[in-house]
Amino acid sequence: MSKESAGRKGGARRAEILPPSRRSEIARGAAMKRWADEGKPPVLLFAKYGAQDRPLRIGEIEIPCYVLADGTRVLALRGLYAGIGLSLGGGRSGERKIVDLMSSLAGKGIDIRGLIARVNSPIRFIPPHGGNPADGYEATILPDICAVLIDAHQQGKLGKYREHLATRAAILQHGFATVGIIALVDEATGYQDFRQRDALARILEKFVAKELRPWVKTFPSDFYKQIYRLNNWPYTENAGRPGVIGHWTNNIVYKRLAPGVWEELKRLTPRYPGGDYKNKLFQRLTEDIGHPKLREHLAAVLMLMKYSPNWKVFMDRLDREFPQWGSNLMLPFPDDYDPPKESPT
């Protein structure tokens, strides 16, 4: 065996025992040197997580995704426009096709959410395995593109030959409606296992106020009216409510706002000797994020309530659309489900 062959084999064996992060670092360094030797401009953004064989999967749609060193989640350009249903041919680049589409819809009066400027500013990054630079977009662009396509279709302005784009957008939107595009990218790339340990603390800082806020009527009467209707209970304004409604409110609302929020609100809110809270849990929500998020969630819950014929159907829909953070979906109700018989008086 020649020295050259032996050297290559030895190098391969050494590479095999290196951790993946170190191999990725070496690959990126080699790519940077190669581009420098070829006179190409340097690429300063590096992807630390993600791979071609670990794409974001929603149904049969696959979009390569990565997490950059600074925590930015990106979707690969070619995968993005293929994912929303734009053809790969035609001689135009991916960003150009999306820009042309958005320009066309804007001309028909559709709110395109500033997407032209965003599409015209792709992120160039080096994949974890090195290789050629790739172009992509921050992952949050995908929900906005889907919303624009669905809105245009509902207004009859998408056009017949583009109807398939609305169908793809609906599939994608359904896929990340409950969990969120960021969480899906983190799961696909494996980044969820490496997120900073203080991520939960930052969420709680945004949602939970350090000081108690004044009481302001927050839960609309319709919220309780719908609970009574769904359980076939007679409703009387300003009458006392059964204790189970408090447990249901925690389940329906606080446990679904954001990770750890319900536990933190419960920890910070003092109780009377009998166990009741001395203050309303929503008085601990921050004014700029927590309280608006609560109102937004209540509005969505009320819509589900109004279009549900009974409590069983409502809870099934709620668990599918807004699952509790950190828990599995509830098992289906048995066919002989019957709501609690506790008196609502």
C-alpha positions, 0 to 999 in steps of 0.5 A: 500500500502506498503512503498516499493510500495509507494516509487517506485511510488513516484520515478516514478512520480519524474522521469516523471517531470525531463527533459530528459537530467537529466533522461539520466544523472541519467541512465548513472550514474546508469549504471556506478555504476552497471558496477563498482559493477560487476568489469567491466572496466569503459566506459568514453564516453557518448552519449548525443543525439540519441535513438533507435527509432530515427535512421538514415533513408535513404530509408528503411535503418535504422542505430542507431546513436548518438552524444557523449558529445564531439560532435563526431557523431557515428553509432552503429556497428550492425546497420552499418554492417546491413545497408551496407548489411552484414548478421547478422549471421555467428558467426563473429562480425560486425567489423570482417566481415567488416575487412575481406571484406576490406582485400579481396578487398585490395588484389584485388588492391582496395584502401580501404582508411585505413578502416581496421585500422579504423574498428579495432578501434571502439568507446565504449560509453554509450547510453543516456538511460544508459544500456549496453555499445555500440560499434560504429564508427565515422559517416564519416566511412560510406561514405568511406565504400560506396565509396570502395564498389562502386569502387570495383563493377565498377572495377568488383572486388566485386564478384557476391554474393556481388553485393547487397553490391554495391546496398546498398552502392549506396542507402546510398551514394545518401542519404547523397551526398547532405547534408552530413552524419554529417547533417543527424546524427544531424537531426536524433538525434535532435542534430541540435537543440543544436549545438553551436551557433558559428558553423556558425562563425567557418565555415565562419572562415574556408572559408572566408579570413580576407584579400583580395587575389590576383586575379587568374583566377578561373572560367574556360571558359568552365563554361561560354561556358556551360551556353551559350550552355544550353540556346542555345546562341551563344558563343564568346570568350572574349565577354561581358556577360549579367548581369543575368550570375552574378546572376546565378553564385551566385546561382550555385556556391557561395550559395552552397559552405557552410552555410553563405559563400555567405552572408559573401562574399557579405558583405565584398566585396565593390561595385562601385556606380553602384552596381558592386563588386570592386573585385571578390568574390572568392578573399575572399576565404581562400587558404587552404579550401575556394578556393579548395572547390570552385574548387571542386564544379566548377568541379562537376557543370561542369560535371552536365552541360556537361551531361545536354541537356538544362538549365531546366534539368541542374538546376533540377539536380543541385538542387537535387545534390547540393541544396542551403544552408538554402533553400528548393528545387526549384519547378520544371520548368513549361513545357513552360519554356523559358530562359531569352531573354537578349542578350548575346552580 
